[in-house]
């Protein structure tokens, strides 16, 4: 809300801005006035009861607040004098207590807000001014002043509600001045400017000035100065006022349809009393809606209530009119008076027209309350303009759903998509009311998500224009969602790429460090020792040739060991067998080594062990990293089986999956040993691995190459390790087609 | 199109036009479409015996039906008859409505007036036989494009005419004077409604039929204003409303049923003739 214009003023400043003493005085003045009004009402209730009981039935009963019933009517209703007086007094007390209850609630819940004080005075006094004027005639001008004060309080309330600020100074003072002038003029009936002597045009002018200013002030406040909550507050009060006034008009006009002389004719006193009560009940809508608007911090949205009220009000009127018209027309067509058949035909017509009529009225009222459906082209243009602004992917989706919600005046709109295999709402605005309707978002023939929307009200369905706009927006939203999805995929890939790059650098540095360590800690001392041995041998050649020969023998042995050491380091980098024999040959060699080792240890007799290798005759030239990774996985798994599995059979299978533009090398090592115990899955880390199986390193090797590795129980017991190493397009060439079984240890 | 077919088409056209003129003249003169049509303003025009005072408005209805709607529709077909099968459809069905109303409301009179049935049958058969595009009369190849405004106006006419139609049927059923006056008013209403439906289809010829309707409504309105309290009259307000309706209907027909391009119409004729 804009504050600070010259005309805008704080009639009732916020708490803390007015000196506490003045606030306190104003508050106590309001409370005193409320108390005074209540006191004056309650004090006279007993005498009012006595008056009604003892005097009213026999006289004109001028001091009765409600239309007095004649004694015949009272007798016909079977009421005694006391019951009659009790009924009238009870009704007055009931209406008073409702107004008082709302006023007390407002004062209790918002005790420090000056608007509460004004509202309490206006509410408490409005209903009982007539009572005070009729029952406190002895007070003379004071009773009139209290009534006028009540009116002024109500006008001030209308001018300042809901925030207590003056939006246009001249309007406020004009309305207040007009009210005061007229009220003051009433106190001087004998003077030429007394209100009783005002000509009709002046009275009309006064009414136009007063009510026009109040109305204009309200419009200005609503359109230019009210925020969302204040607009809702205003709507509640206006809703209550309009509903009560329309009801009063309807109640007042309805009897005239039955008898044009209803108000002047006698014999309708009972009905007039009923009307009086109905009017008072309708007036209760004002304090109730006013109380709601002031007490509820988070107001219920009044629009659906207004919408429903108008729809059903208009629908009821239309149905009555349609029925009457149909019966009248049919009576003209068939030249008969109203009869049962025509009534049935009329009712049938109404039943037939009810549903389409309701739908049409609902659409019209929706357009009035929520605004008409926006022009599709302007909506798309607005969406395009909004999307031009630089935004993050999340913000872009937010813009789309917000545009959908705003352009169709929906309570809720969202976009749901499948991202990373999970359905979730990527963006949502508003609050769900009922089950959302899903509209598929399709782009390039693929469903990229769903647009979820809730109807304006649970009973309302979307019209053709709504669907047209929704479909149009969904088409655009599909493109946006795909772009956002691609953008997020690229970001994710970038993240993965950075992570992989870091890992590569880390691995390279680790390898360098390991090599340096090997060279520094192992090879270098050995070479230094060789140099020393060679020097000693040179010295001893002259002194003691035999000793020199011994030294040279040792020297030769050291050189051999050093060469073996260097070979070991080279093997760690890339097993030599791979270069010499290929992957399958190297694996075969390893299996043979295992067999020989077991034979040397003489284990074959006690613990028979058999290894079956199933592999193609030859493999294509594989990437070095894949080849090494596969070899390591297979040999390490085999060693684990030999060391820990207590198995009698180990099956190794190497196969090649080929697809149109990619493929994978699949490795399987399965045994019939003791298995991994009760664990269903492989351990997450090496530390958790049972017996130091190093299963973690198998998985890590596979994942390093972009593949996967399953480690778990086999179908018929034992352990099953299955790794899948992807091969990029173009790497599979010259592969062998014939698979052959190779058996070891038979 | 070969020469003999072309020649046959020309002869059919000539024959149809001749019969159309003949039947239109018969409707206006022999069946007193003209003289009864003028009855509200000119008493007993071209009549040997004056009409009863009480049937003057009924005479106007007769004039509207026989004179304006039936005879004028035949005259409207003199120019390019093959492009207006809708009018012949209206003419034939209108007569059938007339005869059906007569049979339904006054069987005794229908029996007595059997020659009317024969006469009308001959007229309709002759016109049907000499029309070059017979197939187009009841099974038109041109698709209908319902004009909502004209259909709505016809709906309004239905609501407004229904009381008069029902009254006409009831009065005719109870009429013992052996005159088809009230029933003719009802037949006029039904024929006007059928004409309204045909016009709303927007087929070729709808424009001419629309103008005829507008003229008939305006004429009936003027007759009602002249004879507001006569039996069968639509009354003062009904007359005003009918004139207003006729003007609005004519304006809508003029604005919404644009004349077809001559070449297209001619093309359609040629196709049918072949």
Interface residues (C-beta under 8 A of the other chain):
Chain A: X329 X332 X333 X334 X335
Chain B: X159 X162 X163 X166 X167 X170
